[in-house]
Structures are given as structure tokens and as C-alpha cells.
Amino acid sequence: MPKTKPLVIHAKTLISDSKTVADRWVVIEGDTITEVSKKRLQASHSGIVTPAFVDPHSHIGMFRAGEPGSEAEGNEILSQIQPLHDPVRSVYFDDRAFRDAVDFGVLYSCIMPGSGNLFGGKSKVIRNFANHVGECQLHDFGYKMALGYNPRSTGAWKGDRPNTRMGIYALLERHFDDVLLREKRALTAQERKREELSRKKLSKGERAKDLALIEREFDNEFTPDDRAILEVVHGRRPVKIHVHKEDDVIYLLRLVEKYGLKVSAEHTGDVFNQEIFEMLRDAKIPVIYGPLGSHAYKVELRNSRYQTAETLMKSGVTFGLMTDHPVIHASLLRDSLRYFLIYGMPTATALNLISQVNATLVGVGDRLGSVTPGKLGSVLVWDRDPLHLSAMPKVVVAEGRPWTPRPAM
């Protein structure tokens, strides 16, 4: 195949990595940024350049525009613990929200099941600009869990459904402890069999065959669900944990301490004491905050307020910013930055929040989030300040390809 001609963009102003510089030429070859320099080149596009935006917590394509709630696929009512459910399998790419999101620069979303279950399934980073579901997945990030009101409000669903927080938390820990106990017993049995094997006089081939059999016997002790739980309780895969109330954040901290989980605190909408965010900071648990600007539609959001933007900034906790689409529309991710700007966050830092910080928090910071050689060529070209009320990218480049909006449905 003939080599594709590089795409060159003149960044009159480049805003990336919380920095602003003038006159840079960005070269994209294939799907990758290969050069960012002061060297003057013939450019196809020119303007203010930023990285593409990443929404780190979304249900886009699962709760779909124009469909009744009964047809949504964000929650599976089967049981409280179902770690293998893959949200990509419930995405419809004819959802107009994808087109609108990309038009406003949100090229990627980390999607996951809703929060009606203690352990709802997997978290996946997808391309909002994909033509179909078969090419949408960028990264298999980890899992999704939920604490607080949501999982205890689902008593009419199937399976064990405690209706109190003490009930759902006991159910969760009982499940974790059961899997860990069975692992301990299986490890003990495995070690005993290895010791017995070491005392036998066998050829190298026979020993390797018997060792492989012992490994298979160990693996057969666990279901696929069990293995997913073991990944979580041993901190091998990250978990995005839905949590709003301060009381539930305290429980989250205890859960992490007990099991060594690798987590992010998702939402924290009802947290209003800076001390709680500082506790998360000290535990090295990042916050993916939001959605900002939504209606406080349940009791555990009664302390939700835009002033928390200042509290977050003062606390020193690492935080990103979500839409929780459809709670607020995916295309409004950038609009939520207004609250941080009100409290003094610089423009470049704010844009970095929804690009590099968000990308890092969902495991794709090495591929996305900044206009840097080696990263994917997903950039936005603006004709005015990206944070102006009327700003909209005039050119969207999605992994090296200028975005062509799908026809209106």
C-alpha cells in the first residue's frame, strides 16, 4: 500500500501538559504524532491546538438518546456480584450521543455498567468516533463496583438484595473472604502435591507433565468470576468504585486497607468536608469527580454543590472530572470546568484535567492526553479560546483521521 501523506497542523497556540506555547507544528503520520517542533511546515490546518478530551466515567451507548428507560442496558438485574459483564456488549453505536461528544472534542469514554450492583462488571475505554462496536475498544481497564444507596435500592431485582448498607457490605466482604479462603486451601493443596512430586524419581519430561497437571487442578478450583475477584482482592486490576456519601468513603478506605484493592473513588458528590478528600489523598486513592451541574436527584446528593470544586483543589487529592453520561451529556465535559476556573484554576491546567489527567486515571495516559510525539494523533483545532462559551473545535483529528460527523439520525 502507498504510504499515507503526513498530516501537518500549525498550532498558533499549543495548550498541552498544563503549558501554553506559541507556534508549534504538529506532524501526524498514520495514527501517531511523530513530531512537535518550531520547524515551519506547510500545514493543512491552523489554530489553537489541544489534546482530545477523555471522559473517565460514562454510560454512553448503554443509556441511549431517544429510547425509553426500559430499553437501557446500563444495569443487569441478575445478581449483586457479576464481574464478567462487558459493557461494550451493551453499546449501540447509532446513539447520537457519540456524534455530539466527538463534535465537542470528547473522543474517548471509559464506559462501565451502572451502579445498581455491588460488583457490576468491567470498565472499558472506547473510541467515541468508531464506526461500529467492533472497532471501538481501546483499553480493557479494570472493573466497576458500587457502594452506598444504589446497590441497596434494588430489592426488586434478582438475587440476594440486602436493603441496608450493613447488609450489602457484609454480603460483599463475605464473598471476598470466601474466594480468598478457597484460594488459601487450593494453594496449600498445590504446595503439598509439589512437595510429593519433588520426592519422586521422574524424568524431566514426566516432572514437567505432572507439574502442569497440578497447575490445571489449581485453576479448576475457581470459576471465571472467582478469578476476576482474585484479580481485584490482590490489587492486580483497578476498580472504579461508585461512592457518594462521606460515610461510604470511610467504608471504602477500610475496604482498601483490608484487601489491598487498587481503586478510584468515583463521584464523591456528597463529600463536603475537605478532610475526607485529604484522607483519600493520603491513601493515594484518586477521585473521579462529578457529574458537576446535574440535579441532586437523590438523598445522598443533598450536599452536592459546585463549591466542592474549590474543596477538591485545596485538598491536594488527585482528581479527574466525569460526565456520568447521560446524567450530564458527554459533550458537556468541558463545560464543567467552569467551576474550577471560578476558583482560580489556570486555563491550561483545566484543559489538562480533562485530557492528560483523565487519560492517566483510566490507564491510557501513555497513549493519550497530550500533544506529544509517540502518542496517538487525537487532537483538536480551535478558532478561539477553547474555554470560551461559544468555542467548538473547527477540526477534530481522531487517531490521525479528520473527523467526519455522521449524518443526523
C-alpha positions as CSV (number, residue, x, y, z in Angstrom):
1,M,0.0,0.0,0.0
2,P,1.2,3.6,-0.7
3,K,2.4,5.5,2.3
4,T,-0.1,8.0,3.7
5,K,0.9,11.6,3.5
6,P,1.6,13.0,6.9
7,L,-1.0,15.4,8.4
8,V,0.6,18.7,9.5
9,I,-1.2,21.1,11.9
10,H,0.1,24.6,12.7
11,A,-0.6,25.3,16.4
12,K,-0.6,29.0,16.6
13,T,-1.1,28.3,20.3
14,L,-0.5,24.8,21.7
15,I,-2.1,24.0,25.1
16,S,-0.9,20.7,26.4
17,D,0.5,19.2,29.7
18,S,-0.7,22.3,31.6
19,K,1.5,24.5,29.4
20,T,0.9,27.1,26.7
21,V,3.4,27.7,23.9
22,A,3.2,29.6,20.6
23,D,3.9,28.4,17.1
24,R,4.4,24.7,17.0
25,W,4.0,22.4,14.0
26,V,2.4,19.1,14.8
27,V,3.1,16.2,12.4
28,I,0.9,13.1,12.5
29,E,1.8,10.0,10.5
30,G,-0.7,7.2,10.4
31,D,-2.4,7.3,13.8
32,T,0.6,8.7,15.7
33,I,2.1,12.1,16.5
34,T,5.7,11.9,15.2
35,E,6.9,15.5,15.6
36,V,6.1,18.7,17.5
37,S,8.6,21.4,16.7
38,K,9.2,25.0,15.8
39,K,10.2,24.0,12.3
40,R,7.9,25.7,9.8
41,L,6.0,23.3,7.6
42,Q,3.2,23.5,5.1
43,A,0.1,22.8,7.3
44,S,-3.4,21.6,6.4
45,H,-5.0,23.2,9.5
46,S,-4.1,26.1,11.8
47,G,-5.5,27.3,15.1
48,I,-5.3,26.8,18.8
49,V,-4.5,23.1,19.4
50,T,-5.3,20.9,22.4
51,P,-5.3,17.2,23.0
52,A,-8.6,15.3,22.6
53,F,-10.7,15.0,25.7
54,V,-11.3,11.8,27.7
55,D,-14.4,11.1,29.8
56,P,-13.3,8.8,32.6
57,H,-16.8,7.7,33.7
58,S,-19.6,7.3,31.3
59,H,-22.5,5.0,30.2
60,I,-22.7,6.4,26.6
61,G,-24.3,4.0,24.2
62,M,-25.8,2.0,27.1
63,F,-28.4,4.6,28.2
64,R,-29.4,5.8,24.7
65,A,-30.8,9.0,23.4
66,G,-34.5,8.7,22.3
67,E,-35.1,5.3,23.9
68,P,-37.3,4.6,26.9
69,G,-35.6,3.6,30.1
70,S,-37.0,0.1,29.8
71,E,-34.6,-0.4,26.8
72,A,-31.5,0.9,28.5
73,E,-28.7,-1.7,29.1
74,G,-26.7,0.0,31.9
75,N,-27.7,-2.4,34.7
76,E,-28.1,-6.1,34.7
77,I,-30.6,-7.2,37.4
78,L,-29.3,-10.9,37.6
79,S,-27.3,-10.6,40.9
80,Q,-25.2,-8.3,43.1
81,I,-21.8,-9.8,42.1
82,Q,-21.2,-10.2,38.3
83,P,-17.7,-9.1,37.5
84,L,-17.5,-10.5,33.9
85,H,-20.2,-8.4,32.3
86,D,-18.6,-6.4,29.4
87,P,-20.2,-3.0,28.8
88,V,-19.1,-3.0,25.2
89,R,-21.6,-5.7,24.5
90,S,-24.4,-3.4,25.5
91,V,-23.3,-0.4,23.4
92,Y,-25.3,0.7,20.3
93,F,-23.2,3.0,18.0
94,D,-26.3,4.6,16.5
95,D,-26.7,6.5,19.7
96,R,-26.5,10.2,18.6
97,A,-24.6,11.0,21.8
98,F,-21.4,9.6,20.2
99,R,-21.6,12.1,17.4
100,D,-22.3,15.0,19.7
101,A,-19.5,14.0,22.0
102,V,-16.9,14.0,19.3
103,D,-18.1,17.2,17.8
104,F,-17.2,18.8,21.1
105,G,-13.8,17.1,21.4
106,V,-14.7,14.2,23.7
107,L,-13.1,11.4,21.6
108,Y,-12.9,8.7,24.3
109,S,-15.0,7.4,27.1
110,C,-14.4,4.9,29.9
111,I,-17.7,3.0,30.0
112,M,-18.9,0.6,32.6
113,P,-22.2,-0.9,33.9
114,G,-24.4,1.3,36.0
115,S,-24.3,1.2,39.8
116,G,-27.2,-1.0,40.8
117,N,-24.9,-3.8,41.8
118,L,-22.1,-4.2,44.3
119,F,-19.9,-5.6,41.5
120,G,-21.4,-4.7,38.2
121,G,-18.8,-5.7,35.6
122,K,-15.8,-4.4,33.6
123,S,-14.6,-0.9,32.7
124,K,-13.5,-0.3,29.1
125,V,-12.1,2.7,27.3
126,I,-13.7,3.1,23.9
127,R,-13.4,5.4,20.9
128,N,-16.5,7.6,20.6
129,F,-15.6,8.1,16.9
130,A,-15.6,4.4,16.0
131,N,-17.8,3.4,13.0
132,H,-19.1,0.4,14.8
133,V,-18.7,-1.5,18.0
134,G,-16.2,-3.9,16.5
135,E,-13.5,-1.2,16.3
136,C,-14.4,0.8,19.4
137,Q,-12.4,-0.7,22.2
138,L,-9.1,0.9,23.1
139,H,-8.3,-0.4,26.5
140,D,-9.6,-3.0,29.0
141,F,-9.1,-1.0,32.1
142,G,-10.5,-3.0,35.1
143,Y,-13.7,-3.4,37.0
144,K,-16.7,-1.4,38.4
145,M,-18.1,-1.7,41.9
146,A,-20.7,0.4,43.8
147,L,-21.2,1.4,47.4
148,G,-24.0,3.3,49.1
149,Y,-27.6,3.8,48.2
150,N,-27.6,2.4,44.6
151,P,-26.9,-1.3,45.3
152,R,-29.2,-1.3,48.4
153,S,-32.1,0.3,46.4
154,T,-32.5,-2.7,44.1
155,G,-34.6,-5.0,46.3
156,A,-37.0,-5.8,43.4
157,W,-34.1,-7.2,41.2
158,K,-33.0,-10.8,41.2
159,G,-30.5,-12.5,43.6
160,D,-29.6,-11.6,47.2
161,R,-30.5,-7.9,47.7
162,P,-30.0,-6.6,51.2
163,N,-31.7,-3.3,51.7
164,T,-29.3,-1.7,54.2
165,R,-25.7,-0.6,53.8
166,M,-24.7,-3.0,56.6
167,G,-26.3,-5.8,54.6
168,I,-24.7,-5.1,51.3
169,Y,-21.3,-4.5,52.8
170,A,-21.5,-7.8,54.8
171,L,-22.5,-9.6,51.5
172,L,-19.5,-8.1,49.7
173,E,-16.9,-9.0,52.3
174,R,-18.4,-12.5,52.7
175,H,-18.0,-13.0,49.0
176,F,-14.4,-11.7,49.0
177,D,-13.5,-13.7,52.1
178,D,-15.0,-16.9,50.6
179,V,-12.9,-16.6,47.5
180,L,-9.7,-15.9,49.4
181,L,-10.3,-18.8,51.8
182,R,-10.8,-21.2,48.8
183,E,-7.6,-19.8,47.3
184,K,-5.7,-20.4,50.5
185,R,-6.9,-24.0,50.7
186,A,-6.1,-24.6,47.0
187,L,-2.6,-23.1,47.4
188,T,-2.0,-25.4,50.4
189,A,-3.1,-28.4,48.4
190,Q,-1.0,-27.4,45.5
191,E,2.1,-26.9,47.6
192,R,1.6,-30.4,49.2
193,K,1.4,-32.0,45.7
194,R,4.5,-30.2,44.6
195,E,6.4,-31.5,47.6
196,E,5.2,-35.0,47.0
197,L,6.2,-34.7,43.3
198,S,9.7,-33.5,44.3
199,R,10.3,-36.8,46.2
200,K,9.6,-38.9,43.2
201,K,12.2,-40.1,40.7
202,L,10.9,-38.9,37.4
203,S,12.4,-37.8,34.1
204,K,12.4,-34.1,33.2
205,G,9.5,-34.6,30.8
206,E,7.4,-36.6,33.3
207,R,8.0,-34.0,36.0
208,A,7.0,-31.1,33.7
209,K,3.8,-33.0,32.7
210,D,2.9,-33.7,36.4
211,L,3.6,-30.0,37.3
212,A,1.3,-28.8,34.5
213,L,-1.4,-31.2,35.8
214,I,-1.0,-29.7,39.3
215,E,-1.4,-26.2,37.9
216,R,-4.5,-27.2,36.0
217,E,-6.0,-28.7,39.1
218,F,-5.4,-25.5,41.0
219,D,-7.0,-23.4,38.2
220,N,-10.0,-25.7,38.1
221,E,-10.8,-24.8,41.7
222,F,-12.0,-21.3,40.5
223,T,-14.8,-20.1,38.3
224,P,-14.1,-17.2,35.9
225,D,-16.0,-15.0,38.3
226,D,-13.7,-16.2,41.1
227,R,-10.6,-15.3,39.1
228,A,-11.9,-11.8,38.5
229,I,-12.5,-11.4,42.2
230,L,-8.9,-12.6,42.9
231,E,-7.5,-10.0,40.5
232,V,-9.3,-7.4,42.5
233,V,-8.5,-8.5,46.0
234,H,-4.8,-8.9,45.1
235,G,-4.7,-5.5,43.6
236,R,-3.8,-6.8,40.1
237,R,-6.5,-4.9,38.4
238,P,-8.0,-1.5,39.2
239,V,-11.6,-0.9,40.3
240,K,-13.7,2.1,39.8
241,I,-15.9,2.4,42.9
242,H,-19.1,4.4,42.9
243,V,-19.4,6.3,46.2
244,H,-21.2,9.5,47.1
245,K,-21.7,9.9,50.9
246,E,-18.8,10.7,53.3
247,D,-19.8,7.7,55.4
248,D,-19.4,5.4,52.4
249,V,-16.0,6.9,51.6
250,I,-14.9,6.0,55.1
251,Y,-16.0,2.4,54.4
252,L,-14.2,2.5,51.1
253,L,-11.0,3.4,52.9
254,R,-11.5,0.5,55.3
255,L,-12.2,-1.9,52.4
256,V,-9.0,-0.8,50.6
257,E,-7.0,-1.3,53.8
258,K,-8.4,-4.7,54.5
259,Y,-8.0,-6.2,51.0
260,G,-5.3,-4.1,49.3
261,L,-7.6,-3.0,46.5
262,K,-6.4,-0.7,43.8
263,V,-9.3,1.8,43.4
264,S,-10.5,5.2,42.3
265,A,-13.4,6.9,44.2
266,E,-16.0,7.7,41.6
267,H,-18.4,10.6,42.1
268,T,-18.0,11.6,45.8
269,G,-20.8,14.1,45.1
270,D,-21.9,14.3,48.7
271,V,-18.4,14.8,50.1
272,F,-18.3,18.4,51.5
273,N,-15.6,18.2,54.2
274,Q,-12.0,18.8,52.9
275,E,-10.7,16.3,55.5
276,I,-12.4,13.4,53.6
277,F,-10.7,14.3,50.4
278,E,-7.4,14.6,52.3
279,M,-7.9,11.1,53.7
280,L,-8.3,9.8,50.1
281,R,-5.2,11.8,49.2
282,D,-3.2,10.2,52.0
283,A,-4.4,6.8,50.9
284,K,-3.3,7.5,47.4
285,I,-6.8,7.0,46.1
286,P,-7.7,9.3,43.2
287,V,-11.1,10.8,42.8
288,I,-13.0,10.9,39.5
289,Y,-15.4,13.7,40.4
290,G,-18.9,14.5,39.2
291,P,-21.1,14.9,37.4
292,L,-21.0,18.7,38.0
293,G,-24.1,20.6,37.1
294,S,-26.6,17.8,37.4
295,H,-29.7,17.9,39.5
296,A,-29.3,16.4,43.1
297,Y,-31.9,13.7,42.4
298,K,-31.4,11.6,45.5
299,V,-30.8,12.0,49.2
300,E,-27.2,11.0,49.0
301,L,-26.6,14.0,46.8
302,R,-28.2,16.6,49.0
303,N,-24.8,18.1,49.9
304,S,-23.7,18.2,46.3
305,R,-22.7,21.7,45.2
306,Y,-20.5,23.4,42.7
307,Q,-18.4,24.9,45.6
308,T,-16.9,21.5,46.1
309,A,-14.6,22.4,43.1
310,E,-12.7,24.6,45.5
311,T,-12.6,22.0,48.2
312,L,-11.1,19.5,45.8
313,M,-8.4,21.9,44.7
314,K,-7.4,22.8,48.2
315,S,-7.3,19.2,49.4
316,G,-4.4,18.1,47.2
317,V,-6.1,14.9,46.2
318,T,-5.5,13.7,42.6
319,F,-8.8,14.1,40.7
320,G,-10.3,13.9,37.3
321,L,-13.7,15.0,36.0
322,M,-16.5,12.9,34.6
323,T,-19.9,13.4,32.9
324,D,-21.5,10.2,34.0
325,H,-23.4,10.4,30.7
326,P,-26.4,10.5,30.4
327,V,-26.6,12.3,33.8
328,I,-25.0,15.2,32.0
329,H,-24.3,14.9,28.3
330,A,-20.9,13.6,27.2
331,S,-20.5,16.7,25.1
332,L,-20.6,18.9,28.3
333,L,-17.4,17.5,29.8
334,R,-15.5,20.7,29.0
335,D,-18.4,22.9,30.4
336,S,-18.0,21.5,33.9
337,L,-14.5,23.2,34.0
338,R,-16.2,26.5,34.7
339,Y,-16.5,25.8,38.4
340,F,-12.7,25.2,38.7
341,L,-12.0,28.3,36.7
342,I,-14.2,30.3,39.1
343,Y,-11.9,29.2,41.9
344,G,-8.7,30.2,40.1
345,M,-7.6,27.1,38.2
346,P,-5.5,28.3,35.2
347,T,-6.9,27.6,31.7
348,A,-4.1,25.2,30.7
349,T,-4.4,23.2,34.0
350,A,-8.2,22.9,33.5
351,L,-7.8,21.6,30.0
352,N,-5.1,19.2,31.2
353,L,-7.7,17.9,33.8
354,I,-10.0,16.5,31.0
355,S,-7.2,15.3,28.8
356,Q,-3.9,14.1,30.4
357,V,-5.2,13.6,34.0
358,N,-8.4,11.8,32.9
359,A,-6.5,9.7,30.4
360,T,-4.0,8.6,33.1
361,L,-6.8,7.8,35.5
362,V,-8.2,5.2,33.1
363,G,-4.9,3.7,32.1
364,V,-4.3,5.3,28.7
365,G,-2.1,8.2,29.7
366,D,0.8,6.7,27.8
367,R,-1.2,6.9,24.6
368,L,-3.5,9.9,25.0
369,G,-3.9,13.2,26.9
370,S,-1.1,15.4,25.4
371,V,0.2,16.5,22.1
372,T,3.5,14.6,22.3
373,P,5.5,12.5,19.8
374,G,4.7,8.9,20.2
375,K,1.1,9.4,21.4
376,L,-2.0,8.8,19.3
377,G,-2.8,11.6,16.9
378,S,-6.0,12.7,18.5
379,V,-6.0,16.5,18.6
380,L,-8.5,19.4,18.5
381,V,-8.0,22.6,16.5
382,W,-10.0,25.6,17.7
383,D,-10.5,29.0,16.2
384,R,-10.8,30.7,19.6
385,D,-10.1,30.2,23.3
386,P,-11.3,26.5,24.0
387,L,-13.0,27.7,27.2
388,H,-15.0,30.5,25.5
389,L,-18.7,29.8,25.9
390,S,-19.1,29.6,22.1
391,A,-16.0,27.6,21.4
392,M,-16.2,24.4,19.4
393,P,-13.4,22.6,17.6
394,K,-13.3,23.5,13.9
395,V,-11.2,20.4,13.2
396,V,-11.3,17.2,15.1
397,V,-8.5,14.7,14.4
398,A,-9.2,11.2,15.6
399,E,-6.1,9.0,15.6
400,G,-4.7,10.7,12.5
401,R,-8.1,11.0,10.7
402,P,-10.1,14.2,10.4
403,W,-13.5,13.5,11.9
404,T,-16.4,13.5,9.6
405,P,-19.7,13.7,11.6
406,R,-22.2,11.0,10.9
407,P,-25.4,12.2,9.3
408,A,-28.1,13.2,11.7
409,M,-30.4,10.3,12.6
